Amino acid sequence: MLAHDQRELSSLFGRSGADRFTATSWRPSSTGPPLLDGALVWVDCTVHAVHDGGDHHIVLGRVDDLAAGAG
């Protein structure tokens, strides 16, 4: 979850074709996926199930780790 002043970062990740991870600072989590610096909350999950959602997929995750930052 991002803070209200991270709207530009949110927009970056919402655009297709953007080079997201070179345009922002991040670090790997203990299991490998990226954690965005400055995020209010992060959740590290393992994919538990994937369901058909018509024109997209619905992914259910099992929470492995989480934390809240300052804010």
FISE-418004 format. One line per 4 residues: number of its first residue (from 1); their letters; for each residue x, y, z of N, C-alpha, C. Coordinates in steps of 0.2 Angstrom, whole numbers, plus 5000, padded with zeros to 4 digits. Example, Ala and Ser with C-alpha at 12.3 -4.5 7.8 and 13.67 -1.06 7.14 Angstrom:
<rs>
1) as) 5066/4972/5039/5062/4978/5039/5066/4984/5039  5064/4989/5035/5068/4995/5036/5064/5000/5039
</rs>
This chain:
<rs>
1) mlah) 5004/4994/5000/5000/5000/5000/5004/5006/5000  5003/5011/4996/5007/5017/4995/5003/5023/4999  5007/5028/5001/5005/5034/5004/5002/5038/4999  4998/5043/5001/4995/5048/4997/4999/5052/4993
5) dqre) 5006/5053/4995/5010/5057/4991/5014/5053/4986  5012/5046/4985/5016/5042/4981/5011/5040/4974  5007/5045/4973/5002/5044/4967/5006/5043/4961  5012/5047/4960/5016/5046/4954/5018/5039/4953
9) lssl) 5021/5036/4959/5023/5029/4959/5017/5024/4957  5012/5025/4960/5006/5021/4958/5004/5021/4951  5004/5027/4948/5003/5028/4941/5008/5024/4937  5015/5025/4939/5020/5021/4935/5019/5014/4935
13) fgrs) 5016/5011/4940/5015/5004/4940/5008/5002/4937  5004/5007/4935/4998/5006/4932/4999/5006/4924  5004/5009/4922/5005/5009/4915/5009/5003/4912  5006/5001/4906/5010/4996/4902/5016/4998/4899
17) gadr) 5021/4994/4899/5027/4995/4895/5032/5000/4899  5030/5002/4905/5035/5006/4909/5040/5002/4912  5046/5005/4913/5052/5001/4916/5051/5003/4923  5047/4999/4927/5045/5001/4934/5051/5001/4939
21) ftat) 5055/4995/4939/5059/4994/4944/5066/4998/4943  5067/5001/4937/5073/5005/4937/5071/5012/4938  5065/5014/4938/5062/5021/4940/5061/5022/4947  5062/5017/4951/5060/5018/4958/5065/5014/4963
25) swrp) 5066/5016/4969/5070/5012/4973/5066/5006/4977  5070/5001/4977/5067/4995/4980/5072/4991/4983  5070/4985/4987/5075/4980/4989/5071/4974/4989  5075/4968/4989/5072/4962/4989/5069/4960/4996
29) sstg) 5063/4957/4996/5061/4954/5002/5065/4948/5004  5064/4945/5010/5067/4939/5012/5066/4933/5007  5061/4933/5004/5059/4928/4999/5060/4929/4992  5063/4936/4991/5064/4938/4984/5060/4943/4980
33) ppll) 5054/4943/4981/5050/4949/4977/5052/4956/4980  5051/4961/4975/5053/4967/4977/5049/4971/4982  5052/4975/4987/5048/4979/4992/5050/4986/4990  5045/4990/4988/5046/4997/4986/5047/5001/4992
37) dgal) 5053/5005/4992/5055/5009/4997/5049/5015/4998  5048/5016/5005/5043/5021/5006/5036/5019/5006  5034/5012/5005/5028/5010/5005/5025/5010/5012  5019/5011/5013/5016/5011/5020/5015/5004/5023
41) vwvd) 5013/5000/5018/5012/4993/5020/5015/4988/5015  5018/4983/5017/5019/4978/5011/5017/4971/5014  5015/4966/5009/5013/4960/5011/5017/4955/5006  5020/4950/5009/5024/4945/5005/5020/4939/5005
45) ctvh) 5017/4937/4999/5013/4931/4998/5016/4926/4994  5013/4920/4995/5014/4914/4990/5008/4913/4987  5008/4912/4980/5002/4910/4976/4999/4904/4979  4992/4904/4981/4989/4898/4984/4984/4896/4979
49) avhd) 4981/4900/4975/4976/4898/4970/4975/4903/4964  4973/4901/4958/4972/4906/4953/4965/4904/4950  4961/4909/4949/4954/4907/4947/4953/4912/4941  4949/4909/4936/4947/4913/4930/4942/4918/4932
53) ggdh) 4944/4924/4930/4939/4930/4931/4937/4933/4925  4936/4929/4919/4933/4932/4913/4939/4934/4909  4940/4941/4909/4946/4944/4905/4952/4945/4909  4953/4942/4915/4958/4942/4919/4958/4936/4924
57) hivl) 4963/4936/4928/4964/4930/4933/4963/4933/4940  4960/4929/4945/4960/4931/4952/4965/4927/4955  4969/4930/4959/4975/4926/4962/4974/4927/4970  4974/4921/4973/4973/4921/4980/4980/4919/4983
61) grvd) 4982/4923/4988/4989/4922/4991/4989/4920/4998  4994/4916/5000/4995/4915/5007/5000/4919/5010  4998/4923/5015/5003/4928/5018/5009/4925/5021  5015/4926/5019/5021/4924/5022/5024/4929/5027
65) dlaa) 5023/4935/5025/5026/4940/5029/5023/4947/5028  5023/4951/5032/5020/4958/5031/5023/4963/5036  5022/4969/5035/5025/4974/5039/5022/4981/5037  5022/4986/5042/5019/4993/5041/5025/4997/5042
69) gag) 5026/5002/5038/5031/5007/5039/5028/5013/5042  5032/5019/5043/5029/5025/5046/5024/5028/5042  5019/5031/5045/5014/5035/5041/5007/5034/5043
</rs>
